[in-house]
Amino acid sequence: MGKFSKAGGREMPELNTTSLPDLVFAILFFFMMITTMREVTLKIIFHSPQATELQKLEKKSLITFIYVGKPSTADLIAKLGTESRIQLNDQIAEIAEVGAYIGQEKASMKEEDQPFMTTSIKADFETKMSIITDLKQALREAYALKISYSARPRAR
C-alpha cells in the first residue's frame, strides 16, 4: 500500500484580475441605464391629495407636468407671498405663460405623439380651486385637452 504525503511546497495560485475592469464597466453601464435623474427642481411644496380610484399612466415621455403649490423657501415666500403658485419646469410662472409652455412641449415631441400628450397637474391638496380652474381654462385654450390629476393612494 502506498503512503499519502503532503507536498510541502504547494502555494495558493494568484487571482487573475485581467477581466476585472470589464466587469466594473459593465456594472457602471448597468447603473447608468437604470438610474433616472430628477428632471425638475421643485420650488414649491405640494402634498398630493389622496384618492381611491387611481390609474397609472403608461408612456411617461408623453406626460407634461405642471406643479401647483406654495413656495418652498423663505426667499420665495418673501418675493411671492404664501399663496399657491404654478411651476413650469424649473420656473415659477403665471397663468398666461401656460399656453406657451404647452406649445413648446408639443413642439419638442414627435408629430405622431402630439395628439397623445397628457398634462398632469400635481397640485397641493390645499390649493384653491380658482387656481386649478384658471389653469384648466389656459390648458383648454392651448388645446391640451387630456388632463390628469396626480394623487396618492388612500391609506386603508
Protein Blocks (a to p, Z undefined) as FASTA:
>chain_A
ZZddddfkbccddddfklmmmmmmmmmmmmmmmpccdfbdcfbdcdddddfbdcddfblm
lpccddddddfbfklmmmnojadcddehjbccdfklmmmmmmmmmmmpcfklmmmpccdd
dddfkbcfklmmmmmmmmmmnopabccdddddddZZ
